[in-house]
Amino acid sequence: MSNVVVIENKDDFIKEVINSGSPVLVDFWAEWCGPCKQLSPLVEEASEEFKDKIKVCKMDVDVNRETAAEYGIRSIPTLMIFENGNPVATEIGALTKLQLDEFIRSKI
């Protein structure tokens, strides 16, 4: 069972990311994006591995253009870590498992 929270709209984003009491990793992606599909299983694994330390969310930028633009998402996949409702770290592009783990560990 996946621990990844799918963000459907702006209200979900506010509830799950901005108002979260714990750090949140957001995977900004799109269905047509090859590197996003490559990264997706690693994000799923991270959601299990770090489930007690960070919430993991996915947001389709095609469905949520306004929110993606608000956070300056110009290239996907983009991973962003939020703390107290604010972005504190960003990685752009497909990462290896090791790179993803290091990115998460740097902020939890």
C-alpha positions as CSV (number, residue, x, y, z in Angstrom):
1,M,0.0,0.0,0.0
2,S,1.3,3.4,-1.0
3,N,1.8,6.3,1.4
4,V,1.9,8.8,-1.4
5,V,-0.9,11.5,-1.2
6,V,-2.2,12.6,-4.6
7,I,-2.9,16.3,-4.7
8,E,-6.0,16.9,-6.9
9,N,-6.4,20.7,-6.5
10,K,-5.4,23.8,-4.7
11,D,-7.4,23.0,-1.6
12,D,-5.7,19.6,-1.3
13,F,-2.3,21.3,-1.7
14,I,-3.1,23.8,1.1
15,K,-4.4,21.0,3.4
16,E,-1.7,18.4,2.7
17,V,1.4,20.5,2.1
18,I,1.0,24.1,3.4
19,N,-0.8,23.1,6.6
20,S,1.2,20.0,7.3
21,G,2.8,19.6,10.7
22,S,5.6,17.6,9.3
23,P,8.0,18.0,6.3
24,V,6.5,17.3,2.9
25,L,8.1,16.0,-0.3
26,V,6.1,17.1,-3.3
27,D,6.7,15.4,-6.7
28,F,5.6,17.8,-9.4
29,W,5.0,15.6,-12.5
30,A,2.9,15.0,-15.6
31,E,1.5,11.8,-17.2
32,W,3.4,12.4,-20.5
33,C,6.8,12.9,-18.9
34,G,9.2,10.0,-19.3
35,P,11.6,11.0,-16.6
36,C,8.6,11.5,-14.2
37,K,7.6,7.9,-14.9
38,Q,11.2,6.8,-14.2
39,L,11.2,8.6,-10.9
40,S,7.8,7.5,-9.7
41,P,8.7,4.1,-8.3
42,L,11.5,5.7,-6.3
43,V,9.2,8.3,-4.9
44,E,6.8,5.4,-3.9
45,E,9.8,3.6,-2.2
46,A,10.8,6.8,-0.4
47,S,7.2,7.2,0.9
48,E,7.5,3.8,2.6
49,E,11.1,4.1,3.7
50,F,10.6,7.6,5.3
51,K,7.0,7.3,6.3
52,D,7.6,8.3,9.9
53,K,9.7,11.4,9.0
54,I,8.2,13.0,5.9
55,K,4.9,13.1,4.0
56,V,5.2,12.4,0.3
57,C,2.7,13.9,-2.2
58,K,2.4,13.9,-6.0
59,M,0.9,16.8,-8.0
60,D,0.2,16.6,-11.7
61,V,1.2,20.0,-13.1
62,D,-1.2,19.7,-16.1
63,V,-4.1,19.4,-13.7
64,N,-2.7,22.0,-11.2
65,R,-1.1,24.6,-13.5
66,E,-1.8,27.6,-11.2
67,T,-0.1,26.0,-8.1
68,A,2.8,24.7,-10.2
69,A,3.3,28.2,-11.6
70,E,3.1,29.8,-8.2
71,Y,6.1,27.7,-7.1
72,G,8.0,28.3,-10.3
73,I,7.8,24.8,-11.7
74,R,9.2,25.2,-15.2
75,S,10.7,21.7,-15.7
76,I,9.5,18.3,-14.5
77,P,10.1,16.2,-12.6
78,T,10.7,18.7,-9.9
79,L,10.9,17.6,-6.3
80,M,10.4,20.1,-3.5
81,I,10.6,19.7,0.2
82,F,8.3,22.0,2.3
83,E,8.6,22.8,6.0
84,N,6.0,24.8,7.8
85,G,4.3,25.6,4.5
86,N,7.5,26.9,2.8
87,P,9.7,25.4,0.2
88,V,13.1,24.7,1.6
89,A,14.8,22.5,-1.0
90,T,14.4,21.7,-4.7
91,E,15.7,19.1,-7.1
92,I,15.0,19.2,-10.8
93,G,15.1,16.1,-13.0
94,A,15.1,12.4,-12.5
95,L,17.2,11.3,-9.5
96,T,18.8,8.0,-8.7
97,K,17.6,6.2,-5.5
98,L,20.7,7.3,-3.7
99,Q,20.3,10.9,-4.8
100,L,16.6,10.9,-3.7
101,D,17.5,9.4,-0.3
102,E,20.2,12.0,0.2
103,F,17.9,14.8,-0.8
104,I,15.3,13.7,1.7
105,R,17.8,13.1,4.5
106,S,19.3,16.6,4.0
107,K,15.9,18.1,5.2
108,I,14.5,15.6,7.8
